[in-house]
Amino acid sequence: MASTQRRPNIVLILTDDHASHAISAYGSVVNTTPRIDEIAQHGRVIDNCFCTNAICTPSRASILTGTYSHINGVTTLETPIDASQPTFISQLRDAGYRTAVVGKWHMGEGEGHDPQNFDHWAVLRDQGEYFNPQILTADRVEVIEGYATDIITDLSLEWADSLAGDEPWCLLIHHKAPHRPWEPDEKHKGMYNAPIPVPATFTDDYATRSAAAHRAAMRVADDLTLTDLKELPPQGLSYDQEALWKYQRYMEDYLACIASVDDNVGRVIDWLRKRGQFDNTLLMYTSDQGFFLGDHGWFDKRFMYDEALRMPLLISYPEKIPATSMPLTQIVTNVDFAQTILECAGIDAHPRMQGLSFWPQLTTEPEKPTRNAMYYRYFENDDINHHAFAHYGIRTDKHKLIYFYNDGLGLPGTSGKSYPPEWEMYDLEADPAELNNVYSEPSYRDLRETLKATMWTLQKELKDSPHQSQPIPELLIDEVPQNT
């Protein structure tokens, strides 16, 4: 009985670029993840968890601060965080929690950018290395021999083992894997060398899409490097055959990196069970965004299409969250994590936070509505490596509207070029693979204008500004001052 009165320990395991469709709890057809699945078996799968800016630095900032990119200031890979701003960690620590982060930080380094409000931090420098990683602490930089996924788990559990007293604790375990260039360890290397299923959209020709899809440099067929592939393709292959060879080579290493993550998630679960703390720990597994696994012929993320937009999220806390095989299907976002964690711990969210706690949906009010639409914005226009265009949009349960405004607004990490804006719209019920852009179809006109008005209103609520190229929506033209 005493344990139920104690505030929960919190473990947030965050990976980089782990697509939900490479987790067997989400129905993966390319791999199995038995230890990650244990979290779902003892808790809940969140089906419609979406990121609000699908690159790692901004997503990590939104998870930590509970705010959107335009509020926390981390809009691109080259905009480091002001680490002094309120976070769920600062709120937990003020309420008596012990706090630590181990692994990938990737939100800047140096004064003002290093982790703050953590009792302990030991993080990779920049993207970090898979083998013999550099580990930065408040005191020094140390190279630790071994494989990063194992080392990050080792250091995390060492800190947890060191704790004395009855104070609750929060541990962030941030893995590099399975980020590019997908370097598996010897234990898992080659375990996926049998033919891997190819997604149905692999040969998408982008026929109805805007210029953004055509210009993006993240094609499996064209843009994977020798560093990614580790070997040259066999000679004599046709273009299409070589594309399929590259897909298999890419996915073999990507999935092997995930297998190591899965093993290490199991180590954390076993550690909690051995100490009798599994039932009283809020354990969360997620990734900073989704990833294209050959879907639409791509690797990487950035776009607002569902494969990149959707984040995996599995949560267990057996003392409070009933285990069920029924996923939570309501829309939640990475901005919601902070307030959900704080409500679970019985701590008030900071007034600056913009998310919505979905703790009631996990516990006492499973049918309580969350939001009708989620808002997304990608700022890093025409970046040097991938050339994805800046866009924002909304996603509802059934539809998606995207405005490619194609302008970097002078932000770091953008090219300085701008391009004519374009719209896309998808009917997710009729076209879940998002192959048919229906923006210009007459039968969708009324819905299209309604979605435009919804997006404009949501931007105002979230204190974001529409791009100057976007006209005021027809449905709001009498309500919005003309100089807005």
C-alpha positions as CSV (number, residue, x, y, z in Angstrom):
1,M,0.0,0.0,0.0
2,A,2.9,2.4,0.8
3,S,4.3,2.1,-2.7
4,T,1.0,3.4,-4.2
5,Q,1.3,6.6,-2.3
6,R,4.9,7.3,-3.5
7,R,5.4,9.5,-6.5
8,P,6.4,7.5,-9.5
9,N,9.9,7.2,-10.8
10,I,10.0,8.3,-14.4
11,V,12.1,6.7,-17.2
12,L,11.9,8.2,-20.7
13,I,13.8,6.3,-23.3
14,L,14.2,8.4,-26.4
15,T,15.7,7.1,-29.6
16,D,16.5,9.0,-32.8
17,D,14.7,8.2,-36.1
18,H,13.0,5.0,-34.9
19,A,9.9,4.7,-37.1
20,S,6.8,3.2,-35.4
21,H,6.4,0.9,-38.3
22,A,9.7,-0.7,-37.3
23,I,8.2,-1.8,-33.9
24,S,6.3,-5.1,-33.7
25,A,3.8,-3.6,-31.3
26,Y,2.7,-1.3,-34.1
27,G,2.5,-4.2,-36.6
28,S,5.9,-4.1,-38.2
29,V,6.4,-6.4,-41.1
30,V,10.2,-5.8,-41.3
31,N,11.4,-6.7,-37.7
32,T,10.5,-7.7,-34.2
33,T,11.1,-5.8,-31.0
34,P,10.1,-8.1,-28.1
35,R,11.5,-6.1,-25.2
36,I,10.1,-2.7,-26.4
37,D,6.8,-4.6,-26.9
38,E,6.8,-5.5,-23.2
39,I,6.1,-1.9,-22.3
40,A,2.9,-2.1,-24.5
41,Q,2.0,-5.5,-23.0
42,H,2.0,-4.0,-19.5
43,G,0.6,-0.6,-20.5
44,R,-0.5,1.2,-23.6
45,V,0.3,1.8,-27.3
46,I,-0.3,5.4,-28.4
47,D,-1.3,5.1,-32.1
48,N,-1.6,8.7,-33.2
49,C,1.4,10.5,-31.5
50,F,2.8,13.1,-33.8
51,C,5.8,15.4,-33.7
52,T,5.4,19.1,-34.3
53,N,8.7,19.6,-36.3
54,A,10.2,16.4,-37.7
55,I,13.9,16.9,-37.0
56,C,15.7,15.9,-33.9
57,T,16.9,19.1,-32.3
58,P,13.6,20.9,-32.5
59,S,11.6,17.8,-31.4
60,R,13.9,17.2,-28.4
61,A,13.3,20.9,-27.4
62,S,9.6,20.5,-27.7
63,I,9.6,17.3,-25.6
64,L,11.6,19.0,-22.9
65,T,9.9,22.3,-22.7
66,G,6.3,21.4,-23.6
67,T,6.3,24.2,-26.2
68,Y,6.3,24.6,-30.0
69,S,9.5,25.5,-31.9
70,H,8.5,29.1,-32.4
71,I,8.1,29.5,-28.7
72,N,11.2,27.7,-27.4
73,G,13.4,29.1,-30.2
74,V,14.7,25.8,-31.5
75,T,13.5,25.8,-35.0
76,T,16.3,24.1,-37.0
77,L,19.3,21.9,-36.4
78,E,21.4,25.0,-36.1
79,T,19.4,26.9,-33.4
80,P,20.7,25.6,-30.0
81,I,18.4,25.6,-27.0
82,D,18.4,28.2,-24.3
83,A,18.7,25.6,-21.6
84,S,17.6,28.0,-18.8
85,Q,13.9,28.0,-20.0
86,P,11.4,26.1,-18.0
87,T,11.1,22.3,-18.7
88,F,9.4,19.4,-17.2
89,I,12.8,18.5,-15.6
90,S,13.0,21.9,-13.9
91,Q,9.4,21.4,-12.5
92,L,10.2,17.9,-11.3
93,R,13.5,19.0,-9.7
94,D,11.8,21.9,-7.9
95,A,9.3,19.4,-6.5
96,G,12.0,17.1,-5.1
97,Y,12.8,14.7,-7.9
98,R,16.4,13.6,-8.6
99,T,17.0,14.1,-12.3
100,A,19.5,12.8,-14.9
101,V,20.0,12.7,-18.7
102,V,22.4,10.3,-20.4
103,G,23.0,10.0,-24.1
104,K,22.1,12.2,-27.1
105,W,21.4,15.8,-26.2
106,H,22.0,17.5,-29.6
107,M,20.7,20.9,-28.6
108,G,23.9,22.7,-28.5
109,E,27.1,22.7,-26.4
110,G,28.7,25.2,-24.1
111,E,27.4,27.8,-21.7
112,G,23.7,28.3,-21.9
113,H,23.2,25.2,-24.0
114,D,24.5,22.4,-21.9
115,P,21.8,20.5,-19.8
116,Q,20.4,22.5,-16.9
117,N,18.4,21.4,-13.9
118,F,19.8,17.9,-14.0
119,D,21.5,16.4,-10.9
120,H,23.6,14.4,-13.3
121,W,24.3,14.6,-17.1
122,A,26.5,12.7,-19.4
123,V,25.8,13.3,-23.0
124,L,27.2,12.6,-26.5
125,R,28.8,15.5,-28.3
126,D,26.8,16.8,-31.2
127,Q,25.4,13.7,-33.1
128,G,27.7,11.4,-31.3
129,E,29.6,8.2,-32.4
130,Y,28.3,4.7,-32.5
131,F,31.7,3.3,-31.4
132,N,33.9,4.7,-28.7
133,P,31.7,7.8,-28.2
134,Q,32.9,11.0,-26.6
135,I,30.9,11.6,-23.4
136,L,30.6,15.2,-22.2
137,T,29.9,15.9,-18.5
138,A,30.0,19.1,-16.5
139,D,33.7,18.3,-15.6
140,R,35.3,16.8,-18.7
141,V,35.1,15.0,-22.1
142,E,35.8,11.3,-21.9
143,V,36.1,8.7,-24.7
144,I,34.5,5.5,-23.5
145,E,35.3,2.3,-25.4
146,G,32.4,0.2,-26.7
147,Y,29.1,0.6,-28.5
148,A,27.1,3.7,-27.8
149,T,23.7,2.0,-27.2
150,D,25.3,-0.3,-24.5
151,I,27.3,2.5,-23.0
152,I,24.3,4.9,-22.7
153,T,22.4,2.1,-20.8
154,D,25.4,1.3,-18.6
155,L,25.8,5.0,-17.6
156,S,22.1,5.4,-17.0
157,L,21.8,2.4,-14.7
158,E,25.0,3.3,-12.9
159,W,23.4,6.6,-12.0
160,A,20.2,5.0,-10.9
161,D,22.1,2.5,-8.8
162,S,24.0,5.3,-7.1
163,L,20.8,6.9,-5.7
164,A,20.3,6.8,-2.0
165,G,17.2,8.0,0.0
166,D,13.5,7.9,-0.8
167,E,13.3,10.8,-3.3
168,P,11.6,9.9,-6.6
169,W,13.8,10.2,-9.7
170,C,13.5,10.9,-13.4
171,L,16.0,9.4,-15.8
172,L,16.1,10.4,-19.5
173,I,17.9,7.7,-21.6
174,H,18.6,9.2,-25.0
175,H,20.0,6.8,-27.6
176,K,21.8,7.8,-30.8
177,A,20.4,4.8,-32.6
178,P,19.0,4.2,-35.1
179,H,20.3,7.5,-36.6
180,R,22.2,7.6,-39.8
181,P,24.8,6.2,-40.7
182,W,23.3,3.1,-39.1
183,E,26.3,1.3,-37.7
184,P,25.3,-1.9,-35.9
185,D,27.4,-3.7,-33.3
186,E,29.0,-7.1,-34.0
187,K,26.3,-9.0,-32.0
188,H,23.5,-7.8,-34.3
189,K,25.3,-7.1,-37.6
190,G,23.9,-9.2,-40.4
191,M,20.8,-10.4,-38.5
192,Y,18.5,-8.9,-41.2
193,N,20.3,-10.1,-44.3
194,A,17.3,-12.0,-45.5
195,P,15.1,-10.1,-48.0
196,I,13.2,-7.3,-46.3
197,P,9.7,-6.5,-47.5
198,V,9.6,-3.4,-49.8
199,P,6.9,-0.8,-49.0
200,A,4.1,-0.5,-51.5
201,T,4.9,3.1,-52.1
202,F,8.6,2.6,-52.9
203,T,8.1,3.6,-56.5
204,D,5.9,6.7,-55.8
205,D,6.3,9.1,-58.7
206,Y,5.0,12.1,-56.7
207,A,2.6,12.8,-59.6
208,T,0.1,14.9,-57.7
209,R,2.5,16.5,-55.2
210,S,4.1,19.9,-55.0
211,A,7.7,20.7,-56.1
212,A,8.9,19.9,-52.5
213,A,8.6,16.2,-52.9
214,H,10.3,16.2,-56.3
215,R,13.3,18.3,-55.1
216,A,14.0,16.6,-51.8
217,A,17.4,14.8,-51.8
218,M,16.5,11.8,-49.7
219,R,15.8,9.2,-52.3
220,V,17.0,5.7,-51.5
221,A,17.9,5.2,-55.1
222,D,19.9,8.4,-55.5
223,D,21.0,10.0,-52.2
224,L,22.4,7.2,-49.9
225,T,26.2,7.5,-49.7
226,L,29.0,5.0,-49.5
227,T,29.2,5.8,-45.8
228,D,25.6,4.8,-45.5
229,L,25.8,1.7,-47.6
230,K,29.3,0.5,-46.4
231,E,29.9,-1.2,-49.8
232,L,29.5,-0.4,-53.5
233,P,26.5,-1.9,-55.3
234,P,27.2,-5.0,-57.4
235,Q,28.0,-4.2,-61.0
236,G,25.6,-4.8,-63.8
237,L,22.4,-3.8,-62.0
238,S,19.7,-1.7,-63.6
239,Y,18.6,1.6,-62.0
240,D,15.6,-0.1,-60.4
241,Q,17.6,-3.2,-59.3
242,E,20.2,-1.0,-57.7
243,A,17.5,1.0,-55.9
244,L,16.2,-2.2,-54.4
245,W,19.7,-3.3,-53.5
246,K,20.3,0.0,-51.7
247,Y,17.0,-0.4,-49.8
248,Q,18.0,-3.8,-48.5
249,R,21.5,-2.6,-47.5
250,Y,20.1,0.4,-45.7
251,M,17.4,-1.5,-43.9
252,E,19.7,-4.3,-42.8
253,D,21.8,-1.9,-40.8
254,Y,18.9,0.3,-39.6
255,L,17.1,-2.7,-38.2
256,A,20.2,-4.2,-36.6
257,C,20.7,-0.9,-34.8
258,I,17.2,-1.2,-33.5
259,A,17.8,-4.7,-32.3
260,S,20.5,-3.4,-30.0
261,V,18.2,-0.7,-28.7
262,D,15.6,-3.5,-28.1
263,D,18.1,-5.5,-26.0
264,N,19.0,-2.4,-24.0
265,V,15.4,-1.5,-23.3
266,G,15.1,-5.0,-21.9
267,R,18.1,-4.3,-19.6
268,V,16.2,-1.3,-18.2
269,I,13.0,-3.3,-17.7
270,D,15.0,-6.1,-16.0
271,W,16.7,-3.6,-13.8
272,L,13.4,-2.1,-12.7
273,R,11.9,-5.5,-12.0
274,K,14.9,-6.8,-10.1
275,R,14.5,-3.8,-7.7
276,G,10.7,-4.1,-7.5
277,Q,10.2,-0.7,-9.1
278,F,8.6,-1.7,-12.5
279,D,5.0,-1.3,-11.3
280,N,5.7,2.1,-9.8
281,T,7.6,3.6,-12.6
282,L,6.3,5.6,-15.5
283,L,8.2,4.0,-18.3
284,M,8.0,5.6,-21.8
285,Y,9.5,4.6,-25.1
286,T,9.5,7.0,-28.0
287,S,11.6,8.5,-30.8
288,D,12.1,12.2,-31.7
289,Q,10.1,11.7,-34.9
290,G,9.3,9.0,-37.4
291,F,11.3,8.0,-40.4
292,F,10.8,6.9,-44.1
293,L,11.7,3.3,-44.5
294,G,11.7,3.3,-48.2
295,D,8.2,4.7,-48.1
296,H,7.7,7.0,-51.2
297,G,11.2,5.9,-52.1
298,W,12.7,7.9,-49.3
299,F,14.8,7.7,-46.2
300,D,15.0,10.5,-43.6
301,K,12.0,12.5,-42.2
302,R,11.2,16.3,-42.3
303,F,8.0,16.1,-44.3
304,M,4.5,16.2,-42.8
305,Y,3.6,12.9,-44.3
306,D,2.6,10.3,-41.7
307,E,5.7,8.0,-41.9
308,A,7.8,11.0,-40.7
309,L,5.2,12.7,-38.6
310,R,4.1,9.7,-36.5
311,M,6.2,9.0,-33.4
312,P,6.2,5.7,-31.6
313,L,5.0,6.0,-28.0
314,L,4.6,3.1,-25.6
315,I,3.8,3.8,-21.9
316,S,3.6,1.6,-18.8
317,Y,2.9,2.3,-15.2
318,P,1.1,-0.8,-13.9
319,E,0.0,0.8,-10.6
320,K,-2.0,3.5,-12.5
321,I,-2.3,2.7,-16.2
322,P,-4.5,-0.3,-16.9
323,A,-2.8,-2.7,-19.4
324,T,-4.9,-3.1,-22.5
325,S,-4.3,-4.3,-26.1
326,M,-6.5,-1.5,-27.3
327,P,-4.3,1.4,-28.5
328,L,-5.1,5.0,-27.6
329,T,-6.1,6.4,-30.9
330,Q,-6.7,10.1,-30.0
331,I,-4.2,12.6,-31.4
332,V,-1.4,13.6,-29.1
333,T,1.9,15.4,-29.9
334,N,5.4,15.6,-28.5
335,V,4.5,19.0,-27.0
336,D,2.1,17.1,-24.7
337,F,4.7,14.9,-23.1
338,A,5.8,17.5,-20.5
339,Q,2.4,18.1,-19.1
340,T,1.4,14.4,-19.1
341,I,4.5,13.5,-17.1
342,L,3.9,16.3,-14.7
343,E,0.3,15.4,-14.1
344,C,1.3,11.8,-13.5
345,A,3.7,13.1,-10.8
346,G,1.1,15.4,-9.3
347,I,3.0,18.5,-10.2
348,D,1.7,21.6,-11.8
349,A,2.8,22.4,-15.4
350,H,4.6,25.7,-16.0
351,P,2.2,28.3,-17.3
352,R,4.3,28.7,-20.4
353,M,3.8,25.1,-21.5
354,Q,1.4,24.7,-24.5
355,G,0.6,21.0,-24.5
356,L,-2.4,19.0,-23.4
357,S,-1.9,16.3,-20.8
358,F,-3.3,13.0,-22.0
359,W,-2.9,11.4,-18.5
360,P,-6.7,11.2,-18.1
361,Q,-7.0,9.3,-21.3
362,L,-4.4,6.8,-20.0
363,T,-6.1,6.4,-16.6
364,T,-9.5,7.7,-15.6
365,E,-11.2,9.1,-18.7
366,P,-10.2,7.0,-21.7
367,E,-12.9,8.5,-23.9
368,K,-12.2,12.1,-23.1
369,P,-11.5,14.1,-26.3
370,T,-8.0,15.6,-26.7
371,R,-7.8,17.8,-29.8
372,N,-9.5,18.0,-33.1
373,A,-6.3,18.8,-35.1
374,M,-2.6,19.0,-34.5
375,Y,-0.3,21.7,-35.8
376,Y,3.0,21.0,-37.5
377,R,5.8,23.4,-38.8
378,Y,9.1,22.6,-40.4
379,F,11.4,25.7,-40.7
380,E,14.6,24.4,-42.2
381,N,14.0,25.4,-45.8
382,D,16.1,24.0,-48.5
383,D,18.8,22.7,-46.1
384,I,22.1,21.8,-47.6
385,N,21.8,18.1,-47.3
386,H,18.2,17.2,-48.0
387,H,16.7,20.3,-49.6
388,A,13.3,19.8,-47.9
389,F,11.1,22.9,-48.2
390,A,9.6,24.8,-45.3
391,H,6.0,24.1,-44.6
392,Y,3.3,24.1,-42.0
393,G,-0.1,22.3,-41.7
394,I,-2.7,20.6,-39.7
395,R,-3.7,16.9,-39.4
396,T,-7.1,15.8,-38.1
397,D,-8.3,12.2,-37.8
398,K,-9.4,12.2,-41.4
399,H,-7.6,14.9,-43.3
400,K,-4.3,16.7,-43.7
401,L,-3.7,20.2,-45.1
402,I,-0.1,21.4,-45.9
403,Y,1.1,24.8,-47.0
404,F,4.6,24.7,-48.5
405,Y,5.6,28.4,-48.0
406,N,9.2,27.5,-49.1
407,D,11.0,30.3,-47.4
408,G,13.8,30.0,-44.8
409,L,13.0,33.5,-43.2
410,G,16.8,33.9,-42.7
411,L,17.0,31.2,-40.1
412,P,20.3,29.3,-39.5
413,G,20.4,26.0,-41.5
414,T,18.3,27.4,-44.4
415,S,19.7,28.1,-47.9
416,G,18.6,31.7,-48.2
417,K,16.6,30.8,-51.3
418,S,12.8,30.9,-51.5
419,Y,10.4,29.3,-54.0
420,P,6.8,29.8,-55.0
421,P,4.4,28.5,-52.3
422,E,2.2,25.5,-53.0
423,W,-0.6,23.6,-51.2
424,E,-1.3,19.9,-50.6
425,M,-4.3,18.2,-49.0
426,Y,-5.0,14.5,-48.3
427,D,-8.1,12.5,-47.5
428,L,-6.6,10.1,-45.0
429,E,-9.6,7.8,-45.0
430,A,-9.7,7.3,-48.7
431,D,-5.9,7.6,-49.2
432,P,-4.0,6.6,-46.1
433,A,-0.7,6.3,-48.1
434,E,-1.1,10.0,-49.1
435,L,-0.5,9.5,-52.8
436,N,-3.3,11.7,-54.1
437,N,-3.1,15.4,-53.4
438,V,-6.8,16.5,-53.6
439,Y,-6.2,20.2,-52.9
440,S,-7.5,21.4,-56.3
441,E,-10.3,18.9,-56.6
442,P,-13.7,20.7,-56.7
443,S,-15.4,18.1,-54.5
444,Y,-13.1,19.0,-51.6
445,R,-13.4,22.8,-51.9
446,D,-15.6,23.4,-48.8
447,L,-13.6,21.1,-46.6
448,R,-10.4,22.7,-47.9
449,E,-11.6,26.2,-46.9
450,T,-12.7,24.9,-43.5
451,L,-9.3,23.3,-42.9
452,K,-7.6,26.6,-43.9
453,A,-9.7,28.5,-41.3
454,T,-9.0,25.8,-38.7
455,M,-5.2,26.1,-39.3
456,W,-5.2,29.9,-39.2
457,T,-7.2,29.9,-35.9
458,L,-4.9,27.2,-34.4
459,Q,-1.8,29.2,-35.3
460,K,-3.3,32.2,-33.5
461,E,-4.0,30.1,-30.4
462,L,-0.4,28.8,-30.4
463,K,1.1,32.2,-31.0
464,D,2.6,31.4,-34.4
465,S,2.4,33.6,-37.4
466,P,1.2,32.6,-40.9
467,H,3.7,33.2,-43.6
468,Q,3.2,36.5,-45.4
469,S,2.4,34.7,-48.6
470,Q,-0.6,33.0,-47.2
471,P,-3.9,34.8,-47.9
472,I,-6.4,35.1,-45.1
473,P,-8.8,32.1,-45.3
474,E,-12.1,32.9,-47.1
475,L,-14.1,31.9,-44.0
476,L,-12.3,34.3,-41.8
477,I,-11.9,37.3,-44.1
478,D,-14.5,39.3,-42.3
479,E,-13.1,38.5,-38.9
480,V,-9.4,39.1,-39.4
481,P,-8.0,42.6,-39.6
482,Q,-6.7,43.2,-43.1
483,N,-3.2,44.3,-41.9
484,T,-2.8,40.9,-40.1
